[in-house]
Amino acid sequence: MENNPVTEVNIVDIKMPFWSMVVFMVKFTIASIPAFIILSILGTIVMAILGGIFGGMGRF
């Protein structure tokens, strides 16, 4: 095994055409919609479970 020295990289500028950036942002937005739906479903399930467990604690 070789011991490679750690080199730091600093990104100064990214040159990207405007419309290419717009297309990238639209694709990113469309790709995030299923992730949001999945996280919403998981959050609903967790809240339903916690509500079922702790919902009746103040009644007695």
Secondary structure, 3 states (H helix, E strand, C coil): CCCCCCCCCCCCCCCCCHHHHHHHHHHHHHHHHHHHHHHHHHHHHHHHHHHHHHCCCCCC
